[in-house]
Structures are given as C-alpha cells and as structure tokens.
C-alpha cells in the first residue's frame, strides 16, 4: 500500500511510514494512491459473515499486503473483541451502536487497530515513538487505553479545559502508565493547532519521533471503514438503498464511509449531521469552505470549526466537488433541537441517545422526510449516553446509570498537566519530559 499527501509536495510513502509519522512533511494528509475494488461476490454473501471476517477481507484488500496475512488477522481478532450491533428503532431507521468497546465510544475501533498496527511495524526495531493527540472528548480516552502498556510507545493527550464532559475528563485523566494528559487553556481547535505545529517542528521531531493518533493518521481511518460494511450486511435483506447518517466533527468517521463506498460498498447517500459548527454543511450548500472559530455545544465532540479531514474527503472523491455534493448531504442542528430529540426518542421508543447520536437521528429523519423514494436508514451511535450524563439526564428526565468501566474511572484521582494554548509552552514541556 502506497500513500500520497493531499498537498502533493511530499513523496509517496509506504503504509508503515505513513502510520509511524502521522503527517507528511508538507502538512497535508496521507491518502492511498489506489483504492482497490472488492469483488461483487464479496457482497453477494456478506450477510453470512461476522464483523471480524468482514474486517479481515476488507483490510487485506485495502492494505495491499503491507501487513502479513496472519498478522493482520491477529490484529483484527484482538482489536475488535466486542460487538457491533444494529438495533431497529422505527420503520426504516436503525441505530448502529459503536460504543461497546472498552471506552464506550466509536474511537475504540480506530485506536485499538492503530495501536496493534504500530506495534507490528515496530516489532524488529528498538525505536521509541511519542504519540501526540488532540481530543474533543472521546478520542483521547480511546487512544490512551488503546496504547496503554504498549512497549516503545508513549502517549500525550491534549484536551480543552472545561470543554469535555465530566465523564470524559475522568477517563482522560486517570489512565496513567505510558499515557500523560495535558489540560489546555483553550478549545479543541487550539489543541489541534498545537499538535499540527508540533509535527512541523524539526527540533521536536528529532528529539521525540512524534506521530499522531488523531483521525489525521490513516491508521485511524482504515478500521473506521469496516463498520459501514457491517451496517450493509445487517440491513441488506431490506432490498432498499442504504442511507447512513454520520454525526460529524473532524470528519474522519465520514472519510471511513467514503473509503468503503469507493471500494464498492453500495451506500446510496451519506448524511453529514453536525451541530452549529456547520462549516461542511455550508460548503455542501454553497461550494465555499470557510473555517471559523468553534462554538461550544452539548455535542462537544463535534465542536470543530476547521475540520482536518476535509481535504481527505475531496481526495477520496477524486477532487470531484460535484460528486461530493451528490453523495453527502449536510444538515446542522442546535442544542435545543438536540435536547428535544433525546427526550422524544426516549419517550416514544424507550431508547436513550447521547447528544451526538441525537444529531445523527435528526439528520436521518430530516432527509427521509424530504425524499420519497424507499430507503433503509442507519445512524451511527458514537458514544454511550452515560458519557454525557450531565446532558442526557436532564434532557430525558431520568438518571443514566454508569457502566462499570466509567464507574471505576470515577473512583480515581484526576492527573493532568495544565498548559496555556501557546506552542512554546507545549514544546518546552515535551522536551522536558
């Protein structure tokens, strides 16, 4: 597997180099030079396969022998040792629950696969690498636990002070071991900017061998394509076109879906559902992409004013802006709409959603109501509602109980390094570690 930079300045690299460096030197994003097509026979019997069988077939074809076949199977079997259920909610609307991993968020798929893939690439070296990752909530916890105890890899997580939920902060700041958490006085965009600036700093990279575990790293996106196949496999028998609603912030999740579609997965339409940080929905309507400062909302993992993966969306779609607009429909919703939806879904169906899932539900319902052709809709549920109990409990009027993993985190002491949002302060801290 070979990858190029979206800025077309840095040279083409192998998967190993792309994964271990994270970003190209030209500050673009790595994208496969070739996206292979799966044979039609794979889809003829996909409903007979379980998630890990699907992931192995897709992964082996996509990686183009960059990983030994037996090693890839072991990576997939170990990384995805939890369920990916598709739950019917109402007629033509299903919820794919992506929160059954150890940190109860969809980020477990990418983080667990990436940690094992990096370990594989480092197996014959004495090289030590340092992962620097920005999080708006769930990424940090998933990456931290995914890499916890992995020899030769240290992790530093940057999160915005006061802008993640209480449960998320507990997860982020109680991991320990080879994982350090930094509390940045700023927003997620500040954290993301610090990470990108660090990758471009020659002194830091020479001293620390920096790489990323955000969705800017291609190793995060590859496994995020797998569960789109699972949705199709579970809903194929409906015989109707598949429409997928994706709660979107940095747009890595949607990139995974587009990657799957380019490999031949028959997804009829993507719904990019955002909160009021609506840079991409505006682009899809006007053709103008204009980043802006992020605004804090109750669906905080989507509070992104300059989505890093936007250039990747265009690259995966061959720079065809019209194809992007045809395949992706953008919709944005505010906090009041989100709260109302959480309440109504709980009252009507007895189903509890996190705010991000509620945004995706709104997007899917809106699209289905305006398009009369028969379709089967599935929305991606990206986090367990207990991770946002401070929002969900008042919205539905009922206390959300904590799963054991979260209850355990609550018993631990918060450990975080406070820093400003100035790069010089982060650089000094990292060099002093």
C-alpha positions in Angstrom: 0.0 0.0 0.0 1.3 3.4 -1.0 0.1 6.8 0.1 0.4 10.4 -1.2 0.0 13.7 0.5 -3.1 15.8 -0.2 -0.7 18.7 -0.8 1.2 16.8 -3.4 4.6 18.1 -2.2 5.9 15.3 0.0 6.9 12.0 -1.7 4.8 8.9 -1.8 5.4 6.6 1.2 4.6 3.1 2.4 1.9 2.4 4.9 4.5 1.8 7.6 6.0 5.3 7.1 2.6 7.0 6.9 1.4 5.3 10.2 4.6 6.0 12.1 4.9 9.6 11.1 1.2 10.5 11.1 1.5 13.6 8.9 3.5 14.3 5.7 6.3 16.9 5.9 4.2 19.3 3.8 1.4 19.2 6.4 -1.0 17.5 4.1 -2.8 14.3 4.9 -2.0 10.8 3.6 -4.4 9.2 1.2 -4.0 5.8 -0.7 -2.6 6.2 -4.2 -5.1 3.5 -5.2 -8.3 2.4 -3.6 -9.0 -1.2 -4.7 -12.4 -2.5 -5.6 -13.8 -5.5 -3.8 -15.2 -8.3 -6.0 -19.0 -8.4 -6.3 -19.0 -11.9 -4.9 -18.0 -10.5 -1.6 -21.2 -8.5 -1.3 -23.3 -11.4 -2.6 -22.7 -13.3 0.7 -21.7 -10.5 3.1 -24.7 -11.1 5.3 -23.2 -14.6 6.2 -20.0 -13.1 7.6 -19.4 -11.7 11.1 -17.7 -8.4 11.7 -14.1 -9.7 12.1 -14.4 -11.8 8.9 -15.6 -8.7 7.0 -12.9 -6.5 8.5 -10.2 -9.0 7.6 -11.3 -9.3 4.0 -11.7 -5.6 3.5 -8.4 -4.8 5.4 -6.3 -7.3 3.5 -7.6 -6.0 0.2 -7.1 -2.3 1.1 -3.7 -2.7 2.7 -2.4 -4.5 -0.4 -0.1 -6.9 1.5 1.5 -4.2 3.6 0.9 -6.5 6.6 1.4 -10.2 6.8 -1.8 -12.1 6.3 -1.7 -14.0 9.6 -0.5 -10.9 11.5 -3.4 -8.8 10.1 -5.9 -11.5 11.2 -4.4 -11.5 14.7 -4.6 -7.7 14.8 -8.2 -7.6 13.8 -9.3 -10.5 16.1 -7.6 -8.8 19.1 -8.7 -5.2 18.3 -12.4 -6.0 17.7 -13.3 -8.3 20.5 -16.6 -6.6 21.2 -20.0 -6.4 19.4 -21.2 -4.0 16.7 -25.0 -4.4 16.9 -27.5 -2.8 14.6 -30.7 -2.0 16.5 -34.1 -1.3 14.9 -35.6 1.9 16.2 -38.6 2.6 14.0 -39.7 1.8 10.5 -36.7 2.2 8.1 -34.5 3.6 10.9 -31.8 1.6 12.7 -29.1 2.5 15.1 -25.6 1.0 14.7 -24.2 1.1 18.2 -20.4 1.8 18.0 -19.9 2.1 21.8 -19.4 -1.4 23.0 -15.6 -1.2 23.2 -13.6 -0.6 26.4 -14.0 3.2 26.5 -17.7 3.1 25.3 -17.0 5.2 22.1 -16.6 4.6 18.4 -13.0 5.8 18.7 -12.1 2.3 20.1 -12.2 0.9 16.6 -9.5 3.2 15.3 -7.4 3.4 18.4 -7.2 -0.4 19.1 -6.4 -1.2 15.5 -3.8 1.5 15.3 -2.0 0.5 18.5 -1.6 -3.0 17.3 -0.6 -2.0 13.8 2.1 0.3 15.2 3.3 -2.5 17.5 3.6 -4.7 14.4 5.6 -2.1 12.5 7.9 -1.6 15.4 8.5 -5.3 16.2 12.0 -5.5 14.8 13.3 -2.1 15.9 14.5 -0.5 19.1 12.8 2.7 18.1 10.7 4.6 20.6 7.9 6.9 19.4 5.8 9.5 21.0 2.2 9.9 20.1 0.7 13.4 20.4 -3.1 13.6 20.1 -5.7 16.3 20.4 -9.2 15.3 21.7 -12.6 16.9 21.8 -13.7 14.2 24.2 -13.6 10.5 23.2 -10.5 10.2 21.0 -8.1 10.8 24.0 -9.6 8.1 26.1 -9.8 5.5 23.3 -6.2 6.3 22.3 -4.9 6.3 25.8 -6.4 2.9 26.7 -5.6 1.5 23.2 -1.9 2.2 23.7 -1.7 1.6 27.5 1.2 -0.6 28.3 2.4 -0.9 24.6 6.2 -1.1 24.8 8.1 1.6 22.9 5.2 4.0 22.6 4.4 7.0 24.9 1.2 9.0 24.6 0.5 12.6 25.3 -3.2 13.7 25.1 -4.2 17.3 24.8 -7.8 18.2 25.7 -9.6 21.7 26.1 -10.1 22.8 29.7 -13.8 22.8 30.6 -15.0 21.7 27.2 -15.3 17.9 27.7 -18.0 16.2 29.8 -17.2 15.2 33.4 -17.2 11.5 32.5 -14.9 12.1 29.5 -12.5 14.1 31.6 -12.4 11.3 34.2 -11.5 8.8 31.5 -8.8 11.1 30.0 -7.1 11.9 33.3 -7.0 8.6 35.1 -5.2 6.3 32.6 -1.6 6.6 33.9 1.3 4.3 32.8 2.8 5.4 29.5 -0.1 7.9 29.0 0.1 11.6 30.0 -2.8 14.1 29.8 -2.4 17.8 29.2 -5.3 20.2 30.0 -5.0 23.1 27.5 -6.5 26.5 28.3 -8.3 26.8 25.0 -10.7 25.0 22.7 -10.3 21.9 20.6 -9.1 23.9 17.6 -6.3 25.2 19.8 -5.4 21.7 20.8 -5.5 20.5 17.1 -3.3 23.5 16.1 -0.7 22.7 18.8 -0.5 19.1 17.5 -0.1 20.1 13.9 2.5 22.7 14.8 4.4 20.2 16.8 4.7 17.8 13.8 6.2 20.6 11.8 8.8 21.5 14.4 12.1 19.9 13.4 13.7 20.1 16.8 10.7 18.3 18.5 10.6 15.6 15.9 14.3 14.9 16.0 14.1 14.6 19.8 10.9 12.6 20.2 9.9 10.8 17.0 6.4 12.3 17.0 3.4 10.7 15.4 -0.4 11.3 15.7 -3.3 9.1 16.7 -6.0 11.6 15.6 -8.0 10.8 12.6 -5.4 12.7 10.6 -3.4 9.4 10.9 -4.5 7.0 8.1 -4.4 4.1 10.6 -7.4 5.5 12.3 -9.5 5.8 9.2 -8.9 2.3 7.8 -10.7 0.5 10.6 -13.5 3.1 10.6 -14.4 1.9 7.2 -15.1 -1.6 8.5 -18.3 -1.0 10.3 -20.0 0.5 7.3 -19.9 -2.9 5.8 -21.4 -4.3 9.0 -24.4 -1.9 8.5 -24.9 -3.1 5.0 -24.6 -6.8 6.0 -27.2 -6.5 8.7 -29.6 -4.5 6.6 -29.1 -6.0 3.1 -32.2 -8.1 3.3 -34.4 -5.0 3.1 -33.5 -4.7 -0.6 -33.7 -0.9 -0.3 -31.0 1.7 -0.9 -28.9 2.3 2.2 -28.7 5.8 3.7 -26.1 6.4 6.5 -26.3 9.4 8.9 -22.9 10.2 10.4 -22.5 12.6 13.4 -19.6 14.7 12.2 -16.9 17.0 13.7 -13.5 16.4 12.3 -15.0 14.2 9.6 -12.7 11.2 10.0 -15.7 9.0 10.5 -17.3 10.1 7.2 -14.0 9.5 5.5 -14.1 5.9 6.5 -17.5 5.6 4.9 -16.4 7.2 1.7 -13.4 4.9 1.6 -15.8 1.9 1.9 -18.0 3.3 -0.8 -15.1 3.7 -3.2 -14.2 0.1 -2.6 -17.6 -0.9 -3.8 -19.9 -0.8 -0.8 -23.3 0.2 -2.1 -24.2 3.2 0.1 -26.8 5.4 -1.6 -26.4 8.5 0.5 -24.4 9.9 3.4 -25.9 12.4 5.8 -23.2 14.6 7.4 -25.0 15.7 10.6 -23.4 18.5 12.6 -24.2 20.8 15.4 -24.0 24.6 14.9 -20.3 24.1 13.9 -21.6 23.8 10.4 -18.6 24.5 8.1 -19.1 21.5 6.0 -22.9 21.6 5.6 -22.4 25.2 4.5 -19.8 24.1 1.9 -22.2 21.4 0.6 -24.8 24.0 0.0 -22.7 26.9 -1.3 -19.4 25.3 -2.6 -17.5 27.6 -0.2 -15.3 26.1 2.6 -14.6 28.8 5.2 -13.2 27.7 8.6 -14.3 29.6 11.7 -13.8 29.5 15.4 -15.6 26.6 17.0 -18.6 27.2 19.3 -19.2 25.1 22.4 -22.3 22.9 22.3 -23.7 19.9 24.3 -22.4 17.6 21.5 -18.9 18.7 22.3 -17.0 16.0 20.3 -18.3 17.8 17.2 -17.2 21.3 18.2 -14.8 21.7 15.3 -14.5 24.9 13.3 -11.8 23.7 10.9 -12.3 20.0 10.2 -8.9 18.5 9.4 -10.2 15.7 7.2 -12.0 18.0 4.7 -9.1 17.8 2.2 -9.2 14.0 2.5 -12.9 14.0 1.6 -12.1 15.7 -1.6 -9.1 13.5 -2.3 -11.0 10.2 -1.7 -13.7 11.5 -4.1 -11.1 12.4 -6.8 -11.3 16.2 -6.2 -14.8 16.0 -7.8 -16.7 18.6 -5.8 -20.0 17.7 -7.6 -19.6 14.1 -6.6 -19.0 15.2 -3.0 -22.2 17.2 -3.0 -24.2 14.4 -4.6 -23.1 11.7 -2.2 -23.0 13.8 1.0 -26.0 15.8 2.3 -25.1 18.2 5.1 -27.5 19.2 7.9 -26.9 21.2 11.1 -28.9 21.3 14.3 -28.7 23.4 17.5 -28.7 22.4 21.2 -32.4 22.9 21.7 -33.2 20.6 18.8 -30.8 18.0 20.1 -32.3 18.1 23.7 -35.8 17.8 22.3 -34.8 14.8 20.2 -33.2 13.0 23.1 -36.4 13.5 25.1 -38.8 12.5 22.3 -36.8 9.3 21.3 -36.7 8.2 24.9 -40.4 8.8 25.4 -41.5 7.1 22.2 -39.1 4.2 22.0 -37.6 3.9 25.4 -34.2 4.4 23.8 -31.5 6.6 25.3 -29.2 8.5 23.0 -26.1 10.6 23.5 -26.3 14.1 22.0 -24.1 13.2 19.0 -26.4 10.2 18.2 -29.4 12.5 18.5 -27.9 14.9 15.9 -27.4 11.9 13.5 -31.0 10.8 14.2 -32.3 14.3 13.3 -30.2 14.3 10.1 -31.6 11.0 9.0 -35.2 11.8 9.9 -35.0 15.1 8.1 -33.5 13.5 4.9 -36.0 10.7 4.9 -39.0 13.1 5.3 -37.9 15.1 2.3 -37.0 12.2 0.0 -39.9 10.0 -1.0 -38.0 7.1 -2.5 -37.9 3.9 -0.3 -34.7 3.7 1.7 -33.2 1.9 4.7 -31.7 4.4 7.1 -29.0 3.7 9.7 -27.4 6.2 12.0 -24.1 5.8 13.7 -24.3 6.0 17.5 -20.9 7.1 18.5 -20.9 7.1 22.3 -22.7 5.5 25.3 -25.2 8.0 26.7 -23.6 7.7 30.2 -20.5 9.5 28.8 -22.8 12.6 28.6 -25.0 12.0 31.6 -24.7 15.7 32.6 -26.6 16.5 29.3 -28.7 13.3 28.8 -30.2 13.1 32.4 -31.9 16.5 32.4 -33.0 16.0 28.8 -34.8 12.7 29.3 -35.7 13.4 33.0 -34.1 10.1 34.1 -30.7 9.3 35.6 -28.4 7.4 33.3 -26.6 4.6 35.1 -22.9 4.3 34.8 -21.4 1.2 33.2 -18.7 -0.5 35.3 -15.8 0.9 33.2 -17.0 4.5 33.8 -17.9 3.9 37.5 -14.3 2.7 38.0 -12.8 5.8 36.4 -14.9 8.0 38.8 -13.1 6.4 41.8 -9.7 7.5 40.5 -7.9 10.8 41.1 -7.6 13.3 38.2 -4.0 13.7 37.0 -3.4 16.4 34.3 -0.7 18.9 33.4 -2.2 22.4 33.0 -0.8 24.4 30.0 -1.6 27.5 28.0 -2.5 27.3 24.3 0.9 28.7 23.3 3.0 26.3 21.3 6.3 27.4 23.1 4.8 26.2 26.4 3.9 22.8 24.9 7.3 22.5 23.2 9.1 23.2 26.4 7.0 20.7 28.3 7.5 17.9 25.8 11.3 18.4 25.7 11.5 18.4 29.4 9.7 15.0 29.8 
